[in-house]
Amino acid sequence: MKQKLNIRQLSLVGSMLFGLFFGAGNLIFPLILGGKAGGGLPAALAGLLVTAVGIPLLGIVSIGVSRSEGLIDLSGRVSKRFCRLFTCALYLTIGPLFAIPRCGATSFTIGVSPFLGESVLLPQLAFTALFFGAVLFFALRPSKILDSVGKFLNPAFLIFLGILLITALMKPVNAVAEVPSMGNYADSSFFTGFLQGYDTLDALASLAFGIIVIRTIRTLGVTEPEAVAGSAVRAGVISTALMALIYGVTALVGAQSYGLYAAELTNPDFNGGDAFAIIARHYFGRGGNLILAVTVTLCCMKTAIGLVTACSETFQELFPGRLSYTGWALVFTGVSLLISNVGLSLIIALAVPVLYFLCPLAIVLILLGLFGNWFGHARIVYQCTMGAGLAAAVLELVRVTGGPCRPLAEWIGTWLPLYRYGLGWTVPAVCGFVLGLILRRTSGKAA
């Protein structure tokens, strides 16, 4: 029996996983972080790396060491009802409601709209139809995802991205030290960067992509559970190390190019996609827009393929007999096509409250899976910890969305450490974990 992947296979799986992770948000958020953080870039980047690299890596490790097949297995340790609700919420968020449409919208906003005039509705519809047609073509061949993403789309994307970033690094517009820190980056660079990492969706995606990684490793001949887990962890290290490198370079380029788009940063609709377009045009003229168009389209397409694949496989398992894999893929691609045409800025704005609710729950679940062997994966520990985390996540949701309940949430938040940094969920989750351990010991049961 084969016990591990060889170096070539491991590199391919790592490349595939990186390709699945690194999509629209990974490209645009680090760039704008660099422009806004300025002199506070080191602390802001450190915060971003925790949630956009560290947590995703732990997510892959958690799936591996807990011997789970994917999110359904891991979340099922809490309860069947929680499994169904949380799994649906997570996959719909990283799937047809936000992340997949964002891939199409980002590709059009950055790659195509600079070539067009004011009227872009019909060209956007045409482009997104072609984009999602290609995504569906590859997604309907899930057994080929290692080749389509790992061998072809991802290497091509890295070549074009490297041309842009290396050129910008060699010819900086200004020094990082000259760039002022803006907004929350001036007061709390680390925690602002930490929360910015939520927007990449990778904390959620790490749980979603676990099923693809595990199945890909098995198709390569590794079937023993411990060997599968070890290969998944090593592939996760390869992919997240590459992500960290590109995040750092992209954020540095964003800071060094601040002078090109400084006047636009106060515009609430200005995003990292707009900044990328300005930078590409500055260094390469009209040709820069073409290079950027290819870069962004490849970047977003490979991630959209992975998301459609993961969502379709999971919903087929979650709701057996309802639709086939092909049916779910058609539904998710069609819905994503429609939503992608509402515009990139609106998609990003609508996603924020949902992420503030789901990301804390995902992080808590990842940590429980990671250390589950220590407490025998006892259900009572999962339930107490996730219950406390859920209550705190609702508080975060109210804080971000506002409404009549916000004053109550703010009052409760005065008693919670780290609440003002968006991390009010940490202490309740720890308290729930401790309570779960106590109940497990006093009940004398391991599950």
N, C-alpha and C positions, 0 to 999 in steps of 0.2 A: 504494500500500500504506500502510495506517495505521501511523504510527510511534510514537504514544504515546496514552495515555488522556487524555481531557479532565478538568477539575477534578472534575466531578460523578462521573464513573466512577471516578477515582482515590480519591475520598472513600468511595465505596461499597465498593470493594475493601479499602481500609484499615479501614472499619467491619466488613466481613465478617471480615477477618483478626483484628481485635481480638476480635470476638465468638467466634471459634473458640478463640483463646488463653485468654481470660479466663473461667475456669470455677470449679470448686469450690475448688481449692487457692489460686487467686489471690484468692479472697474471704476465706478463713479464716486463711491463714498470716500475711499482713501484720498482721492485727488482733492476733493473739496475740503476734507479734513485738514490737509496740508495747507491750503490757502487760508483757512480760518484760524488754525492753531498758531501759525507763525512761529515765534520764538518758543512757544510751548509745545512744539512738535514732538520732542522726545517723550514727554509724559503722555500726550494725547495718543501717540502711536503705540505706546506701551499698553494703554487702556484698550485700544482697538484690537491689539494682538491677543489680549486675553479672551475676548468674546468672539472674535472673528477667526482665530486660529487655535487658541488653547482649548476652548470649549468644543469646537468641532472635532478636534483630535480626541478629546476625552469621550465624545459621543461615539466615535468609531471604536475606541478601546472598550467602552462600556458594552457595546453590542457584542464585541468579541469575547471579553472575559466573563460576561454573564451567560455565555453560550446561547444567546437569543438569536432567533432567525431574523428579527427586525423589530420595528416599533410595536407591532401587535403583541409579540411575545413579552417584550419588556414592560409595556404599559399594562398588560394583562396581569402582572404581578400585584397591581393595586386592586382592581376588580374588573369584571367583564363590562360593566356599564361605563366605568372610567375609560377603559380601553377603547371602546367604540366611540365615545364622545371626543376624547382627546385625539385619537388617531384621525378621526374625520376632520376635526378643527385644524390640526397641524398640516395634514396633506392638502386640504382645500386652501390653506394660507400659502404654502410653498408651491401650490399647484395652480389651478385655474382662476383663483380669485385675485392673487397678487403676483407671485413670483414669475409664473410663466407669461402672463400678459406683460409684465415689466420687461421681460427679455425682448419681446417684439417691439414694445414702445421705445425701449432704449436703442435698439438697432436702428429704428427709423429716425428718432430724434437726433442721434449723434451722426449716423452714417449717411442719411438720405436728405433730411430737411435742409442742411446747408446749401444743397444744390438747387433748392426750389424757392419759389416766391412766397407770397403771403398765403395763398390758397393751397392747402396741403391735404384736405380731407380725402379726395379721390385718390391721389398718389399714396396716401397712408393706407387706405383700404387695399389698394392693389399690392403694395409692398408686404403688408402683414399677411395677406392671403398667400403670397408666394413663400414667405418666411415659414408660416405654420404648415403649409403644404409640404415643405422640405422636412420640417420637424416630424410630421406624421409619417412620412416615408421611412425615416430611420427608426422611429419609435415602434413601428409595426414589425420591426426585425430586432427584438430585444436580445436575441442570442448573438447578434453581431455588434453589440454596443461596445465591446472591448476594442474591436477594429475601428469602428466608425469614429469613436471619441478618442480612445487611447492612441491609435496609430496615425490617424489622419487629421481630424479637426483640431485637436489640442496642439500638436506640434506646429501646424500652420498658423494658428492663433499666436503662439509664443514668438514666432519669427516676426510677424507684423508688429506685435506689441513691443518687441525688443527694439525695432527700428525707431519707433516713436520715443520710447523712454530714454534710450541711450543718447539720441540726438539732443533731447531736452536737457539731459544731465550735463552734457559736454558744453552746452551754450546757455547757462542760466541767465535769466533776466535780472534777477536780484538775489542777494544773499538771504538765507533763512532768518538770520538775526535781525534783518531790517524790516521784517514783516510783523505788524502788530497782531496780537491775539484778539480775536473778536468774540463778543457774546460770552457764553458760558466757558469758552476756552480760556478766557482771561482769568477766571476765578478758580476753575477746577478742571484743568486740562485732562487729567487722567480719567476722571469719572465721566466727562463728556465723551471722550474717546471710547470708553467702555460701553456707554449706551449707544454710540454710533455703530458699534459692532453688531448690535441687534438688527440693524437695518440691512445687513448683508444676508440675513436669513440663514446663515450657516449653522447656528446652534440648532435650529430646527431641521435643516437639511441633513445634518450628520445622522440624525435618527432615521430620516427617510431613506437615505442612500445605503444604509446598512444592509438592506435586503438585496440590493444590486451587487454590492461587494461580496457578500457571502456566497451568492449564487454564482458569480463570476469565478471565484476561487475554486468552487466545487467543479465547475465545468473544465477547469484546468487540471483536474485529477486529484486535488487534495480534498479528502472527505472526513478524515478523523477530526472530531470537534476541536481538540486542543490545537492541532496543526492549522485548522481553518482560522481559529481565533488569532494565533500568532501571525499568520500571513496578513490578516485584516489589519492588525495593529501596525505591522511594518509598512504596509501600503499607506496607512493613514499618516505615518511619520513622513514618508516621502512627499505625499501630496501637501500636507500642511506646512512643511518646511519651504516648499516652493511658493506657497501662498504667502508666507511671512516675508520672503524675499521681495516678492512683487509688490506687496502692500507697502513695504518700507520705501522702495524706489518710487512708487507712484505718489505716495504722500510727499516725498522730498521734491519731486517734480512739481507737485501742486503748490508747494511753498515757494520754490524758486521761480515759478511763473506767475506769482501773485500780481505783479505789475501789469500783466496783460488783461486781467479781468477784475481788478480791485473795485472798480466803480459798480460792477454788477452784483457783488456779494450781498449788498443790502436788499436786493430784489428777492422776495420770498419764492418766486417761481424759478430763479436761477439755480441750476443743479450741476452736479459733476459732469453730466453729459455735455452741457453747454460749455463748460470750462475746457473739456477735452477738445471740443471742436475749435475753440479759439486758439488753443496751444498748437494743434496740428496745422492750422492755417498759418500761424505765425512762422513756423519752421519750414513748412513745405509748400506754402501757397495753396492754390487750388488742388494740387496733387496730394497735399496733406489730408484733405477731406476724403479723397479716394482711399488712401492708406487706412485712415481711421474707419471708413465705412466697412472695409474688408475685415479689419481687426475686431470691431464691435460685433459685426454680424456672426463671425465665427465664434466669438466668445459667448454670445447669447444663445446661439443655436445649439451648441453642444450641451449647455446646461438645460435648455428647454427640452431637449431629447431625453436627458436623464430624468427630469421631473415628470414628464408625461409617462415614461416607462415605470418609474417608481409608484406614481399615483395609480396607474392602471392595474399594476400587479397587486397593490395593496387593497384596492377596492374590490377587485375580483375575489380576493381571499376573505375580505371583511363581509361581503354580501354575496355569498355563493349562489349561483343560479340566476342572479338578476341580469347581468350582462357579461359577455365574454371579454377577454382582454382587449380585443379589437374594438368592441363596442365602447368600453370605457375610454380607450385612447381617442376615439372619434369625438365623444362627448367633451372630454377635457380640452382637446385641441380646439374644438369649435367655440366653446365658452371663452377660452383664452383669446382667440381671435377677436371676438366681439369686445371684450373688456380692454384689450390692448389699444383700441382706438379712442379711448377717453382721454389719453394723454399721459405722458410720463410723470409730470409733477403731481397730478391728481392721484395717480396710482400710489406714488410714494406717500402722499399725505394721508390717504385712507388706510394705508398699511400700518402706520405708526401705532395707533391705539391697540391694534390686535397684537402687535409684536410685544408691547409692554405687558400684555396679559400672558401670552403663550411662552415667551422666552424664559421667564423665571421658572415656570413649570417644567420646561424642557431641561433646564440646567439642573434642577433638583432631581428629576428622573434619571438623568445621566449619572449624577453622583451616586444615587442609590444603586444603580446597576453596577457602577464601578467598584463600590465597596460592599456589594451585597453578600459576597462570600463570607465576610466578617461576621454578619449577623444571620447567616443562613437564608438570605432572601426571604425573611419572615414577612408574611403579608401585613401583619399589624404594624410593622415598622414603615413599610411602604405607605400604608393608609394614613397613619398619623402624620408623617412627614408631608405627603402630598396634600392632605387636608389643610394643614397649616399654611403650606405654600399657596394653595388655591385661594384661601381667604385673603392673604396678602397680595396675591396677583389681582384679585378683584379691586382691592384698594388702589393698586397702581393704575388699573384701567380707569377708575373714577377720577383719579388725579389728572390723568392725561386728557380725558375727554371732557371734563368739566360737568356742568349740569347742576341740578338742585342738591345732589348729594356730596358735591365737592367740599363744602365747608366741613361736613362731618369727617370726610376722609382726611382733610388737612389737620383737623383737631386730633384724630387718632394718630396721624403721622408725626405729631410733635412728640409722641411717646416712643416712636420707633427709631432706633439708630440707623443712620444712612438713608433715611427716607427722602431727604431733600436731594440726594444724589441719584434717586431712582432705584435704590437698592434696599428698600424697606422690607422686602420679602425675606432677606437672609436670616435675620434673628428668629422670626416665626418658624421658618423651616427647620432651623437648628433645634428650637424648642420642641417642635413636633417629632423630630428624630429622636431626641432624648426620651420623650414620653413614650414613643414606640418601643425603644429598647427596654424601658422599665416595665411596660405592660407585657412584653415578650418574656422577660425573666420571671415576673410574678405569676404569669399564666402557666409557665413551664412548657410552652409550646414553641416549636420552631417555625411554625407557619400559621 
